[in-house]
Amino acid sequence: MTVSRTICLGFIAVIAVGTILLMMPFSTSNGNWNDPIVAIFTSTSAVCVTGLAVVDTGTYFSFWGQLFIALLAQIGGLGYMTTTTFLILLIGRKFDMRQKIAIQQALDRPGMSGSTQVIRSIIATTLIFEITGVLLLLPAFVPEYGWNQGLWLAIFHSINAWNNAGFSLFPDNLVGYQTSFLVVFTMTFLIIFGGIGYQVILETYIWLRDRIFKKKATLVFSLDFKVATSTTLILLFIGTVAFFCIESRNPETLGSLNLHDQFLLAWFQSVTPRTAGFNTLDISKMTTAGLFITIAFMFIGASPGGTGGGMKTTTLRVLTSCTKTILQGKEEVLLYERKIAISLILKAVGVLIGSISTVILATILISLTDPKLDFIQILFEVVSAFATVGLSTGITGTVSTAAKLILIIIMYVGRVGVLLLMAAVLGDPKPTRIHYPEENLLVG
């Protein structure tokens, strides 16, 4: 039982428990036993923080069912190892070297020191941001739904936004609040910080603390911080401009709104494909160009160490830096005056090839099971599932059972990661002393 297998089986165990809970009569609004396919699909979507739904979450599930979905999304966002380690700390037990290694691999950390402090800071950060989100959403929901329902709506949407899950209790997701600056600002605030990574938030906190208390020792931002923040800002800017330019002429999305609301929706649409899954406009009515841009943003995803999925922003920067290095005729890949190790480049290439292969295979299979669907709809749905986004053109509930099972598998693969899953299947690599001779090969 390797560490990678422990993590993969842990996610399966949580999905199984969630499926059982969502199948119970008290989880559905009509009091009947739930359909097993609906239960396992919803549980997988919640644990994998995807947000794809085959039923209307707000009307199909009872309060208990909605509560289970929120808890599953919370566990999925934190990660299996983070959640189990936190529970171990709560009961006062110490964890051994094996668990420290598991935390290191699950959080993609360079070392094992300070694992206890990292887990505590992650939990504290999560609670602070989610409670802040609840307080900000209350003025939007309470006047319309009352304190009880309004409070639950704020809690549910805050948890799902921070964990980039995308489940909503409204039939049209957040379309009814598309022009509400408070809702749009709060949701995008939670989505961005939830997906940017705990390391970035921690470094930002330390920097602000040193500035406020005027400490002489200045914090040197890590390469992770520089790459994650700069890439995120660039993608947000490009996405907002691209969606505004493309969809502002589409009367079914942005074309019928005023300039202020168009920019507000374009901003939200540039944030949500980064594995969040909420939508303030009808995705099925977007132009083909808008859908392809959304697919590209979904595939890129969030940053490592956060609650989002996708290929990750750091992977994108490593690959683009490799391309820049080749075009300039250089031999060393540099990022912010730092040399990128060959092992990281190989990992980035592996993530890219594995992700593309998974998406292509799933698209082909669903094209065979549901041949009547348009190609763009299938590709959109597959990338949304693999990148744990949750956006949909509206076909999730209408696809065949076989297609739903394929999407379940893809959501799981996207959450645990292609490389981690392959390591779980193949086992740890065996060391070797054999080194083969080098030879040139024509490429490109």
C-alpha positions in Angstrom: 0.0 0.0 0.0 1.9 3.0 -1.3 1.2 6.6 -0.4 -0.4 7.3 -3.8 -2.6 4.2 -3.4 -3.7 5.4 0.0 -4.7 8.8 -1.4 -6.6 7.3 -4.3 -8.4 4.7 -2.2 -9.2 7.3 0.4 -11.1 9.4 -2.2 -13.0 6.3 -3.3 -13.9 5.5 0.3 -15.3 9.1 0.8 -17.2 8.9 -2.5 -18.7 5.5 -1.4 -19.8 6.9 2.0 -21.3 9.9 0.2 -23.2 7.7 -2.2 -24.7 5.7 0.6 -25.8 8.9 2.5 -27.3 10.5 -0.7 -29.2 7.3 -1.5 -31.1 7.4 1.9 -34.7 8.5 1.8 -34.0 11.4 4.2 -31.6 12.9 1.6 -34.3 13.4 -1.1 -37.1 16.0 -0.9 -39.8 13.4 -1.8 -38.7 11.0 1.0 -38.0 8.1 -1.5 -34.8 6.1 -2.0 -32.5 7.9 -4.4 -31.5 6.6 -7.8 -28.0 4.9 -7.3 -26.7 6.6 -10.5 -27.8 10.0 -9.3 -26.3 9.4 -5.8 -22.9 8.2 -7.1 -22.7 10.9 -9.7 -23.6 13.6 -7.2 -21.2 12.2 -4.5 -18.3 12.0 -7.0 -19.0 15.5 -8.3 -19.0 16.8 -4.7 -15.9 15.0 -3.5 -14.1 15.9 -6.7 -15.3 19.5 -6.3 -16.7 19.5 -9.8 -20.2 20.7 -9.5 -21.7 18.8 -12.4 -25.3 17.8 -11.5 -27.8 15.4 -13.2 -30.7 16.8 -11.0 -31.6 20.2 -9.6 -29.8 20.2 -6.3 -32.1 22.8 -4.6 -35.3 20.9 -5.3 -34.3 17.3 -5.6 -32.4 17.0 -2.4 -33.7 17.7 1.1 -31.8 19.8 3.7 -29.9 16.7 4.8 -28.9 15.9 1.2 -27.7 19.4 0.6 -25.8 19.3 3.9 -24.1 16.0 2.8 -23.2 17.6 -0.5 -21.6 20.6 1.2 -19.7 18.4 3.6 -18.4 16.2 0.7 -17.3 19.3 -1.2 -15.5 20.5 1.9 -13.7 17.2 2.3 -12.9 17.1 -1.4 -11.6 20.7 -1.4 -9.4 20.1 1.6 -8.2 16.8 0.2 -8.4 13.3 1.8 -5.0 13.5 3.5 -5.6 17.0 4.9 -9.0 15.9 6.3 -7.8 12.7 7.9 -4.7 14.4 9.3 -6.9 17.1 10.9 -9.1 14.4 12.5 -6.0 12.7 13.8 -4.8 16.0 15.4 -8.3 16.6 16.9 -8.2 13.3 18.8 -4.7 14.1 20.0 -2.8 11.4 18.1 0.6 11.9 16.5 1.2 10.8 12.9 4.3 8.9 11.7 6.7 9.4 8.8 4.5 7.6 6.4 1.7 10.1 7.0 4.1 13.0 6.7 5.2 11.7 3.3 1.5 11.4 2.3 0.8 15.0 3.3 3.9 16.1 1.3 2.7 14.3 -1.8 -1.0 15.3 -1.4 -0.1 19.0 -1.0 2.8 18.9 -3.4 5.2 20.4 -0.8 9.0 20.4 -1.2 9.6 19.0 2.3 8.0 17.2 5.2 8.9 19.6 8.0 6.1 21.5 9.7 3.3 19.3 8.5 1.2 19.8 11.6 1.4 23.6 11.4 0.6 23.4 7.6 -2.6 21.4 8.3 -3.7 23.8 11.1 -3.1 26.8 8.9 -5.0 25.3 6.0 -8.0 24.6 8.2 -7.8 28.1 9.8 -7.5 29.7 6.4 -10.5 27.8 5.1 -12.7 28.7 8.0 -11.7 32.4 7.9 -12.5 32.7 4.1 -15.7 30.7 4.3 -17.1 32.6 7.3 -16.2 35.9 5.5 -18.0 34.7 2.4 -21.1 33.8 4.5 -21.2 37.3 6.1 -20.8 39.0 2.7 -23.6 36.9 1.1 -26.1 37.4 3.9 -27.3 40.8 2.7 -28.0 39.4 -0.7 -30.0 36.3 0.4 -31.6 37.2 3.7 -33.9 40.0 2.5 -35.4 37.8 -0.1 -35.5 34.4 1.6 -35.6 35.2 5.3 -32.9 34.4 8.0 -33.1 30.6 8.1 -33.1 30.0 4.3 -30.9 33.0 3.6 -28.3 31.8 6.1 -28.3 28.3 4.7 -28.0 29.7 1.1 -25.0 31.8 2.2 -23.3 28.9 3.9 -23.8 26.5 1.1 -22.6 28.8 -1.7 -19.7 30.1 0.4 -18.5 26.5 1.0 -18.9 25.6 -2.7 -17.2 28.8 -3.9 -14.2 28.5 -1.7 -13.8 24.8 -2.6 -14.4 25.6 -6.3 -17.2 23.0 -6.3 -19.9 24.8 -8.3 -23.0 23.4 -6.7 -25.9 25.9 -6.4 -29.3 25.7 -4.8 -30.9 27.9 -7.4 -32.4 26.2 -10.5 -30.5 28.7 -12.8 -27.3 28.6 -10.7 -26.4 32.3 -10.2 -28.1 33.7 -13.4 -30.6 35.5 -11.2 -27.8 37.4 -9.5 -25.8 38.2 -12.6 -26.0 42.0 -12.1 -25.5 41.8 -8.3 -22.1 43.3 -7.6 -22.1 42.0 -4.0 -22.8 38.3 -5.1 -20.4 38.5 -8.1 -17.6 40.1 -6.0 -18.0 37.7 -3.1 -18.1 34.5 -5.2 -15.2 35.5 -7.4 -13.2 36.6 -4.3 -13.7 33.1 -2.8 -13.1 31.3 -6.1 -9.8 33.0 -6.8 -8.3 32.7 -3.3 -9.6 29.1 -3.0 -7.9 28.1 -6.2 -4.7 30.1 -5.9 -3.2 27.8 -3.3 -2.6 27.9 0.5 1.1 28.7 0.1 0.3 31.9 -1.8 -2.2 33.0 0.9 0.3 32.2 3.7 3.0 34.3 2.0 0.6 37.1 1.4 -0.4 37.1 5.1 3.3 37.1 6.2 4.1 40.0 3.9 1.1 42.1 5.1 2.0 41.3 8.7 5.6 42.4 8.3 4.5 45.6 6.5 1.9 46.5 9.2 4.2 45.9 12.1 7.2 47.4 10.1 9.5 44.5 10.6 13.0 44.9 9.2 13.2 41.4 7.9 11.6 41.4 4.4 9.9 38.3 3.0 11.4 36.9 -0.2 8.5 35.6 -2.2 8.9 32.0 -3.4 8.8 31.0 -7.1 5.5 29.3 -6.5 4.0 32.6 -5.3 5.4 34.6 -8.3 4.3 32.1 -10.9 0.8 31.5 -9.4 -0.1 35.1 -8.9 1.3 36.5 -12.1 -0.3 33.7 -14.2 -3.6 34.1 -12.5 -3.7 37.8 -13.0 -2.7 37.4 -16.7 -5.4 34.8 -17.3 -8.1 36.9 -15.5 -7.2 39.9 -17.6 -7.1 38.0 -20.9 -10.3 36.1 -20.0 -12.3 39.3 -19.2 -11.2 41.1 -22.4 -11.8 38.0 -24.5 -15.3 37.2 -23.2 -16.3 40.9 -23.4 -15.2 41.2 -27.0 -16.7 37.9 -28.1 -20.0 37.7 -26.2 -20.9 41.5 -26.1 -22.3 41.0 -29.6 -24.3 38.0 -28.6 -27.8 39.2 -27.6 -28.5 35.9 -25.7 -25.6 36.4 -23.3 -24.0 39.9 -22.9 -25.5 41.8 -25.9 -28.7 42.9 -24.2 -27.0 44.3 -21.1 -25.5 47.7 -20.4 -21.7 48.3 -20.4 -21.3 48.0 -16.7 -23.1 44.6 -16.5 -21.3 43.3 -19.6 -17.9 43.9 -17.9 -19.3 42.3 -14.6 -20.4 39.2 -16.4 -17.2 39.0 -18.5 -15.2 39.2 -15.3 -17.2 36.4 -13.7 -16.9 34.3 -16.8 -13.1 34.7 -16.8 -13.0 33.5 -13.1 -15.5 30.6 -13.0 -13.9 28.4 -15.7 -10.8 28.2 -13.5 -12.5 25.1 -11.9 -15.3 26.9 -10.0 -18.3 25.9 -12.1 -20.8 28.7 -11.2 -22.4 30.6 -14.0 -24.2 33.9 -14.3 -25.3 33.3 -17.9 -26.7 30.5 -20.0 -23.6 28.5 -21.1 -25.6 26.8 -23.9 -26.3 30.1 -25.6 -22.6 31.2 -25.8 -21.0 31.4 -29.2 -18.7 28.7 -30.4 -15.7 30.9 -29.9 -16.8 31.6 -26.3 -17.2 27.9 -25.6 -13.7 27.1 -26.9 -12.1 29.9 -24.8 -14.0 28.5 -21.8 -12.7 25.0 -22.6 -9.1 26.4 -22.7 -9.5 28.1 -19.4 -11.1 25.0 -17.8 -8.2 22.9 -19.1 -5.6 25.2 -17.5 -7.4 25.3 -14.2 -6.2 26.7 -10.9 -2.9 26.7 -9.0 -1.3 23.8 -7.1 -2.1 23.6 -3.4 -5.6 25.1 -3.9 -9.0 23.6 -4.1 -9.2 23.7 -7.9 -8.3 21.2 -10.6 -7.1 21.3 -14.2 -3.6 21.2 -15.6 -2.5 24.0 -13.2 -1.1 27.4 -13.8 2.4 26.4 -12.9 2.4 23.6 -15.4 1.3 26.1 -18.1 4.2 28.5 -17.2 6.8 25.8 -17.2 5.7 24.6 -20.6 5.5 28.1 -22.1 9.0 28.9 -20.6 10.3 25.7 -22.3 8.9 26.9 -25.6 10.4 30.4 -25.1 13.8 28.8 -24.3 13.7 26.7 -27.5 12.7 29.7 -29.6 15.6 31.8 -28.1 18.1 29.0 -28.7 18.9 28.6 -25.1 19.5 25.4 -23.1 18.3 26.4 -19.6 14.6 27.0 -18.7 14.4 30.1 -16.5 11.5 31.6 -14.5 12.2 34.8 -12.5 15.9 34.3 -12.6 15.6 30.7 -11.3 16.5 27.6 -13.2 13.8 25.0 -13.6 14.9 21.4 -12.8 14.6 18.8 -15.5 12.4 16.7 -13.2 9.8 19.5 -13.1 9.9 19.9 -16.8 9.3 16.1 -17.3 6.5 16.3 -14.7 4.9 19.2 -16.6 5.1 17.3 -19.9 3.7 14.2 -18.3 0.7 16.2 -16.8 0.0 17.7 -20.3 0.2 14.4 -22.2 -1.8 12.5 -19.6 -4.5 15.2 -19.4 -4.9 15.5 -23.2 -5.0 11.7 -23.6 -7.7 11.4 -20.9 -9.8 14.1 -22.5 -9.5 12.6 -26.0 -10.3 9.1 -24.8 -13.4 10.2 -22.8 -14.6 12.3 -25.7 -14.4 9.4 -28.1 -16.2 7.1 -25.7 -19.1 9.5 -25.0 -19.3 10.2 -28.8 -19.9 6.4 -29.2 -22.4 6.1 -26.4 -24.3 9.3 -27.3 -23.8 9.9 -31.0 -26.6 12.5 -31.3 -24.8 15.0 -29.2 -22.7 17.8 -30.8 -19.0 17.4 -30.6 -18.5 20.8 -28.9 -21.0 19.8 -26.2 -19.2 16.5 -25.5 -15.8 18.1 -25.4 -17.1 20.8 -23.1 -18.6 18.3 -20.7 -15.5 16.1 -20.7 -13.1 19.0 -20.0 -15.4 20.3 -17.4 -15.5 17.0 -15.6 -11.7 16.3 -16.0 -10.7 19.8 -14.8 -13.3 19.5 -11.9 -15.1 22.7 -13.1 -18.8 21.9 -13.3 -19.9 24.1 -16.1 -22.2 22.5 -18.6 -24.1 23.3 -21.8 -27.1 21.6 -20.2 -26.6 18.0 -21.3 -25.4 16.4 -18.0 -28.8 15.2 -17.0 -29.8 13.9 -20.5 -26.8 11.8 -21.4 -27.0 8.0 -21.2 -26.1 6.0 -18.1 -22.8 4.8 -19.8 -21.8 8.5 -20.5 -22.6 9.4 -16.8 -20.3 6.5 -15.6 -17.6 7.8 -17.9 -17.9 11.3 -16.5 -17.8 9.8 -13.0 -14.5 8.2 -13.8 -13.1 11.3 -15.5 -14.1 13.5 -12.5 -12.2 11.1 -10.2 -9.1 11.0 -12.4 -9.1 14.8 -12.6 -9.3 15.2 -8.8 -6.6 12.7 -7.8 -4.4 13.7 -10.7 -3.2 11.7 -13.7 0.4 11.2 -12.4 -0.8 10.2 -8.9 -3.3 7.7 -10.3 -0.6 6.2 -12.6 1.8 5.9 -9.6 -1.0 4.2 -7.6 -1.6 1.7 -10.5 2.1 1.0 -11.4 3.6 1.3 -7.9 6.7 3.1 -6.8 9.5 3.1 -9.4 12.4 0.7 -8.7 15.9 2.2 -8.6 18.3 1.2 -11.3 22.0 1.6 -11.9 21.7 1.1 -15.7 22.3 4.2 -17.8 21.8 4.1 -21.6 23.9 6.1 -24.2 22.5 9.4 -25.5 21.6 9.8 -29.1 20.1 12.6 -31.2 16.6 12.5 -32.6 14.8 14.7 -35.2 12.0 16.6 -33.4 9.7 19.3 -34.7 
